[in-house]
Amino acid sequence: FFFSSRRRHTRLQGDWSSDVCSSDLFSNGKERPDIDPVEPNTLKTLNDIGWVVIPIDKNSNYYRVSVYHLKDSISNALMELTKIAPNVVELKLSHTSMNDSLSESLTKFTSLEKIWLDHSLVTVKILQQLIKIKNVEYLNLYGTNISDQEIMKLKFGKNTWIVYPNAKDTLLSAPTDTLIKR
């Protein structure tokens, strides 16, 4: 089991610096296949509609993406983001309403490793689509409307760390089907 005293949430949505998984769980020097860069105009368009797109490091064409205040609906914004889907390795959709029509869009994010859906409205169908993404190693569902029992019925990979909806002070489950709550 893994426990951390670091803060689980930040006051500033999109502040990656204090998210527990970014620095505590995985190394940022992970080997990834080469990928084409994203066009600067595409990045500007994404930023204009509310996405914050940040390279994971100086020389990378892979990005961490979060949303602050969308100027459009989440569905339109997510469709725009699918233009760079293979380049996105970290996706933060905290405090968002996700409906089943978005689930197909999520399968285009084939490089996703870390997903934050904390404090969002999420459906089981969306979780079923996320299971299909083979690279996912961290999923934050803290404060979502999904029950712990529904999550335990799903078959996430053995190496997927999950923050359960009712995790209280305990931050993470071990990378198995184990549920940890205090």
C-alpha positions in Angstrom: 0.0 0.0 0.0 1.1 3.5 -0.7 0.3 6.5 1.6 1.3 10.1 1.2 1.0 13.1 3.3 0.9 15.4 0.3 -2.2 17.3 -0.5 -4.7 15.5 -2.8 -6.3 18.6 -4.2 -5.1 22.0 -5.0 -6.8 25.3 -4.6 -5.9 26.2 -8.2 -7.5 23.8 -10.7 -4.8 22.8 -13.2 -2.0 23.2 -10.7 -0.1 20.0 -11.4 2.7 20.7 -8.9 0.9 19.3 -5.9 -1.0 16.4 -7.4 0.3 13.3 -5.7 0.8 11.1 -8.8 2.9 13.5 -10.9 5.9 13.3 -8.6 5.3 10.5 -6.2 4.4 7.5 -8.3 6.1 7.5 -11.7 9.3 8.8 -13.2 9.0 11.5 -15.8 11.9 10.0 -17.8 9.7 7.3 -19.2 10.6 6.0 -22.6 7.8 6.8 -25.1 7.8 6.3 -28.9 8.6 9.2 -31.1 5.6 11.3 -32.1 5.0 14.2 -34.4 4.8 17.6 -32.8 1.5 19.5 -32.6 1.0 22.5 -34.8 1.3 25.8 -32.9 -2.1 27.0 -34.4 -3.8 23.9 -33.0 -2.3 24.6 -29.5 -3.5 28.2 -29.8 -7.0 27.0 -30.7 -7.1 24.6 -27.7 -5.9 27.4 -25.4 -8.5 29.8 -26.7 -11.4 27.4 -25.9 -10.1 26.8 -22.3 -7.6 23.9 -22.5 -4.2 24.3 -20.8 -1.7 22.3 -22.8 1.8 21.9 -21.3 4.6 19.8 -22.7 5.6 17.1 -20.1 9.2 18.3 -20.5 11.3 20.7 -22.6 12.0 18.4 -25.6 8.8 16.4 -25.7 5.9 16.3 -28.1 3.8 14.7 -25.3 1.5 16.9 -23.2 -0.4 17.1 -20.0 -3.7 18.8 -20.5 -6.2 20.3 -18.1 -9.2 22.5 -18.3 -9.9 25.7 -16.4 -13.0 27.5 -17.5 -14.3 26.1 -20.8 -15.7 28.7 -23.1 -17.6 25.9 -24.9 -19.3 22.7 -23.8 -17.1 19.8 -22.6 -18.2 17.7 -25.6 -17.1 20.3 -28.2 -13.9 21.0 -26.2 -13.1 17.3 -26.0 -13.7 16.9 -29.7 -11.2 19.7 -30.4 -8.7 18.0 -28.0 -9.0 14.7 -29.9 -7.0 16.4 -32.7 -3.9 16.0 -30.6 -5.1 12.8 -28.7 -2.1 10.6 -29.4 0.1 13.4 -27.9 -1.8 13.6 -24.6 -0.4 11.5 -21.7 -2.0 13.3 -18.8 -5.6 14.5 -18.8 -7.2 16.5 -16.0 -11.0 16.9 -16.2 -11.7 17.8 -12.6 -15.2 19.3 -11.7 -16.6 18.3 -15.1 -19.8 16.7 -16.2 -19.0 13.7 -18.4 -21.8 12.0 -20.3 -21.9 8.8 -22.3 -21.6 10.6 -25.6 -18.0 11.5 -24.6 -17.0 7.9 -24.0 -16.1 7.2 -27.6 -13.9 10.4 -27.7 -11.9 9.0 -24.8 -10.8 5.9 -26.7 -8.8 8.2 -29.2 -6.4 9.1 -26.3 -4.3 6.0 -26.9 -1.2 7.4 -25.0 -3.0 8.4 -21.8 -1.2 7.3 -18.7 -2.8 9.5 -16.0 -6.4 10.7 -15.8 -8.0 13.0 -13.2 -11.8 12.9 -13.1 -12.0 14.0 -9.5 -15.2 15.7 -8.4 -16.8 15.1 -11.8 -20.0 13.4 -12.9 -18.9 10.2 -14.5 -20.8 7.2 -15.9 -19.9 3.5 -15.8 -19.8 3.5 -19.6 -17.1 6.2 -19.5 -15.1 4.0 -17.1 -15.5 1.0 -19.4 -14.0 3.0 -22.2 -11.1 4.1 -20.0 -10.3 0.4 -19.3 -9.7 0.0 -23.0 -6.8 2.5 -23.0 -3.9 0.1 -22.3 -1.4 2.7 -20.9 -3.5 4.0 -18.1 -1.5 3.7 -14.8 -3.3 6.3 -12.6 -7.0 7.2 -12.4 -8.3 9.7 -9.9 -12.1 9.2 -9.2 -12.1 11.0 -5.8 -15.4 12.7 -5.1 -17.1 11.3 -8.3 -20.7 9.9 -8.3 -19.5 6.4 -9.1 -19.7 4.0 -6.2 -16.7 2.0 -4.9 -18.6 -1.2 -5.7 -19.2 -0.2 -9.3 -15.5 0.4 -9.7 -14.5 -2.9 -8.1 -16.7 -4.7 -10.7 -14.7 -3.3 -13.5 -11.4 -5.0 -14.6 -8.7 -2.3 -14.6 -5.2 -3.4 -15.3 -3.2 -4.8 -12.4 -0.8 -1.9 -12.6 -3.5 0.8 -12.5 -3.5 3.0 -9.4 -7.0 4.2 -8.5 -8.1 6.9 -6.2 -11.5 5.7 -5.2 -14.5 8.1 -4.8 -14.8 7.8 -1.1 -11.2 7.5 -0.3 -11.3 9.9 2.7 -7.8 10.5 3.9 -6.3 7.5 2.2 -5.0 8.5 -1.2 -4.4 5.5 -3.3 -5.2 1.9 -3.7 -2.4 -0.6 -4.3 -2.1 -1.6 -8.0 -4.6 -4.5 -7.6 -8.3 -4.8 -7.2 -8.0 -3.8 -3.5 -10.1 -1.1 -2.1 -8.6 1.1 0.6 -10.7 3.3 2.8 -10.4 4.7 6.3 
